[in-house]
Amino acid sequence: MDTTKPENQPRVVRLLKQILAMHESEIDCETCNQQLECLAELVTTKANDPKQLFPAVQFHLDCCNDCREEFEALLAILRAEQSGQC
């Protein structure tokens, strides 16, 4: 039996590989914070769909309350600046 082919691997091995593959694109808070300003500017200018440009950041924001709060605060500041309120 050729165990290099996925269909010939034990089910547990296939499941573990799928779980690890799902988490390859995850980022930590520090990496997310490094990209927040750029993402916020894209959101406020509506230049592109940020979910397509920064899927890992968007995934992190969906899971991390602290980073999401920081992102929302940054958005509020940028929107206030754009509207002339600052």
Beta strands, then each sheet from edge to edge (+ up, - down):
end
